[in-house]
Amino acid sequence: MENYGLDLHCQMILDEYRENHSVFEKIEEIVGQQLRKCVEDNKIYVNAIETRVKAEKSLAGKLELKGQKYTTLSDITDIVGARVITFYQEEVDKIAALIEIEKVFDIDWDCSVDKRRMVELDRFGYLSLHYICRIPKSTYFDPEHPEINEYRFELQMRTALQHVWATMDHDTGYKSGFEVPKEYLRNLSRLAGLLELADEQFSIIRTEITEYRRKIQTLVSDGNFDEVPLNGDTFRSYLSMNPFKKLIEKIAAVNQAEIVEDNLMRYLEILLSLDLKTLGDLDRMKKKCQESAYQLSLRQFAGTDLDIVTLSMALQNLCVVYIVKQGGGVKELQHFYDLLYGENKYNADRAQHIKEKIDQIKII
């Protein structure tokens, strides 16, 4: 064993650490498991969950500097450390609340601290929420090792940007005992301010996007389609209403065919290329073209015993009918198939074939 030159008191604390190292490893394992279960059960997507047992050399250094502060090893609360790194500030509070409400750990409130309340500009990277905790017996208890429930551990919760700053700041030696020239400290402080602003803005933007999506969903559910631009979010909301259900069921009924679900989101690019700018434009296209789309489907089914149709057949036929109604011909239909299937040698034949079928019906 390495001799760190500690006094007798500190050496006794270090010896206790060595004797209980397996206990600390078990605490680390349980803490990691509980944290991962907490975020997974509550469907919170985090950047990372980290755990560690303090290295012996690190503990020896701490004891050398301020060992007289500690009576026993139990007074050192960060032998086992855990960190949850979130993407957004509000998720720090959410995870903290869950740990308290769900009693994931017993929290030592007297020793816990919310460092986010610190106001110094250059402290951004260290503004974590720190809980000092114990593992409750209701979570894990081994009568042969009751100390697992007695030793405390430190839990830090902070955002990804705070974590990046703290890591980079530590790498510069900012926390070392050497004096850093004031011009460097000033630049570090300016950078900390920028990162703190970015952290706040990410949360604000996320909230605004969530509100926007909620507003769009309300407009879609209320049928106010003309107020809703056609994009990925709005088209997905529109599809959730099964707008092509009646048409595909009517088509399938011709041969008593089974309807197979498929992905209609791939049609978004095509619909935008048809100069449909709002859900109102799309809905009007559907209403104006659905009878002709049905008649086209009858021609496609004629003389076949096809007993399976895909949901997208309704939308595909709506699109080809709309293209022809807008004055398009084989060239425009081939472009449609190029967008749908990718450019290949069969699309010209598809376009010619579908144009012949459309010419057999009266476009309504």
WOPE-V523624 format. One record per backbone hydrogen bond with DSSP energy under -1.0 kcal/mol. NH is the residue of the N-H (numbers start at 1). CO is the residue of the C=O. E is the energy in kcal/mol with one decimal. If there is no record, write none. Layout:
# WOPE-V523624
{{NH & CO & E} {NH & CO & E}}
This chain:
# WOPE-V523624
{{11 & 7 & -2.5} {12 & 8 & -2.0} {13 & 9 & -1.6} {14 & 10 & -2.3} {15 & 11 & -2.4} {16 & 12 & -2.0} {17 & 13 & -2.0} {18 & 14 & -2.2} {19 & 15 & -2.3} {20 & 16 & -1.6} {21 & 18 & -1.0} {24 & 20 & -2.0} {25 & 21 & -2.1} {26 & 22 & -1.8} {27 & 23 & -2.4} {28 & 24 & -2.6} {29 & 25 & -2.1} {30 & 26 & -2.5} {31 & 27 & -2.8} {32 & 28 & -2.4} {33 & 29 & -2.2} {34 & 30 & -2.6} {35 & 31 & -2.4} {36 & 32 & -2.3} {37 & 33 & -2.3} {38 & 34 & -2.2} {39 & 35 & -2.2} {40 & 36 & -2.2} {41 & 37 & -2.8} {42 & 38 & -1.4} {43 & 40 & -1.3} {44 & 39 & -3.0} {47 & 85 & -2.0} {48 & 85 & -1.6} {50 & 83 & -3.0} {52 & 81 & -2.2} {54 & 79 & -3.6} {59 & 55 & -2.4} {60 & 56 & -2.6} {61 & 57 & -2.0} {62 & 58 & -1.9} {63 & 59 & -2.6} {64 & 60 & -2.2} {65 & 61 & -1.6} {66 & 62 & -2.7} {67 & 63 & -1.9} {69 & 66 & -1.5} {70 & 67 & -1.5} {75 & 72 & -1.5} {76 & 73 & -1.9} {81 & 52 & -2.7} {82 & 154 & -2.5} {83 & 50 & -3.1} {84 & 156 & -2.8} {85 & 48 & -3.0} {86 & 158 & -2.3} {92 & 89 & -1.2} {93 & 89 & -1.1} {94 & 90 & -1.9} {95 & 91 & -2.5} {96 & 92 & -2.3} {97 & 93 & -2.5} {98 & 94 & -2.2} {99 & 95 & -2.4} {100 & 96 & -1.7} {101 & 97 & -3.4} {102 & 98 & -2.8} {104 & 99 & -1.4} {106 & 134 & -2.5} {108 & 132 & -3.7} {109 & 107 & -1.3} {112 & 108 & -1.1} {113 & 130 & -2.2} {115 & 128 & -1.6} {117 & 114 & -1.6} {118 & 115 & -1.7} {123 & 120 & -1.6} {126 & 123 & -2.0} {127 & 124 & -1.8} {129 & 157 & -2.6} {130 & 113 & -2.8} {131 & 155 & -3.0} {133 & 153 & -2.8} {134 & 106 & -2.2} {139 & 136 & -1.4} {140 & 136 & -1.9} {145 & 142 & -2.2} {148 & 145 & -1.8} {149 & 146 & -1.6} {151 & 147 & -2.5} {153 & 133 & -2.3} {154 & 80 & -2.3} {155 & 131 & -3.2} {156 & 82 & -2.9} {157 & 129 & -1.7} {158 & 84 & -2.1} {160 & 86 & -1.9} {163 & 159 & -2.2} {164 & 160 & -2.6} {165 & 161 & -2.5} {166 & 162 & -2.5} {167 & 163 & -2.4} {168 & 164 & -2.6} {169 & 165 & -3.2} {170 & 166 & -2.2} {171 & 167 & -1.8} {172 & 168 & -1.4} {173 & 170 & -1.2} {174 & 169 & -1.5} {176 & 173 & -1.8} {185 & 181 & -1.8} {186 & 182 & -2.5} {187 & 183 & -1.7} {188 & 184 & -2.4} {189 & 185 & -2.3} {190 & 186 & -2.3} {191 & 187 & -2.3} {192 & 188 & -2.4} {193 & 189 & -2.1} {194 & 190 & -2.0} {195 & 191 & -2.4} {196 & 192 & -2.4} {197 & 193 & -2.2} {198 & 194 & -2.5} {199 & 195 & -2.6} {200 & 196 & -2.0} {201 & 197 & -2.6} {202 & 198 & -2.5} {203 & 199 & -1.4} {204 & 200 & -2.3} {205 & 201 & -3.2} {206 & 202 & -2.3} {207 & 203 & -2.2} {208 & 204 & -2.5} {209 & 205 & -2.6} {210 & 206 & -2.3} {211 & 207 & -2.3} {212 & 208 & -2.5} {213 & 209 & -2.7} {214 & 210 & -2.1} {215 & 211 & -2.4} {216 & 212 & -2.7} {217 & 213 & -2.5} {218 & 214 & -1.8} {219 & 215 & -2.4} {220 & 216 & -2.8} {221 & 217 & -2.6} {222 & 218 & -1.9} {223 & 220 & -1.3} {224 & 219 & -2.6} {225 & 223 & -1.7} {227 & 224 & -1.2} {228 & 225 & -1.8} {230 & 277 & -2.8} {235 & 231 & -2.9} {236 & 232 & -1.9} {237 & 233 & -1.9} {238 & 234 & -2.5} {239 & 235 & -2.6} {240 & 236 & -1.4} {241 & 238 & -1.6} {242 & 239 & -2.2} {245 & 242 & -1.5} {248 & 244 & -2.4} {249 & 245 & -2.3} {250 & 246 & -2.0} {251 & 247 & -2.3} {252 & 248 & -2.8} {253 & 249 & -1.6} {254 & 251 & -1.2} {257 & 252 & -2.9} {258 & 307 & -3.2} {260 & 309 & -2.9} {267 & 264 & -2.0} {268 & 265 & -1.9} {271 & 267 & -2.7} {272 & 268 & -2.4} {273 & 269 & -1.9} {274 & 270 & -1.1} {275 & 272 & -1.7} {276 & 271 & -1.6} {279 & 228 & -2.4} {280 & 225 & -1.3} {282 & 278 & -1.8} {283 & 279 & -2.9} {284 & 280 & -2.4} {285 & 281 & -2.2} {286 & 282 & -2.3} {287 & 283 & -2.2} {288 & 284 & -2.5} {289 & 285 & -1.9} {290 & 286 & -1.5} {293 & 289 & -2.6} {294 & 290 & -1.9} {295 & 291 & -2.3} {296 & 292 & -2.4} {297 & 293 & -1.7} {298 & 294 & -1.9} {299 & 295 & -1.6} {300 & 296 & -1.9} {301 & 297 & -2.3} {302 & 298 & -1.4} {304 & 301 & -2.3} {309 & 258 & -2.9} {311 & 260 & -2.5} {313 & 310 & -1.8} {314 & 311 & -1.1} {316 & 312 & -3.0} {317 & 313 & -2.3} {318 & 314 & -1.9} {319 & 315 & -2.2} {320 & 316 & -2.2} {321 & 317 & -2.2} {322 & 318 & -2.2} {323 & 319 & -2.4} {324 & 320 & -1.9} {325 & 321 & -2.6} {326 & 322 & -1.7} {327 & 324 & -1.9} {328 & 323 & -2.7} {333 & 329 & -2.3} {334 & 330 & -2.7} {335 & 331 & -1.9} {336 & 332 & -1.8} {337 & 333 & -2.2} {338 & 334 & -2.3} {339 & 335 & -2.0} {340 & 336 & -2.0} {341 & 337 & -3.2} {342 & 338 & -1.5} {347 & 344 & -1.2} {350 & 346 & -2.2} {351 & 347 & -2.6} {352 & 348 & -2.3} {353 & 349 & -2.6} {354 & 350 & -2.7} {355 & 351 & -2.0} {356 & 352 & -1.8} {357 & 353 & -1.7} {358 & 354 & -2.5} {359 & 355 & -2.1} {361 & 358 & -1.6}}
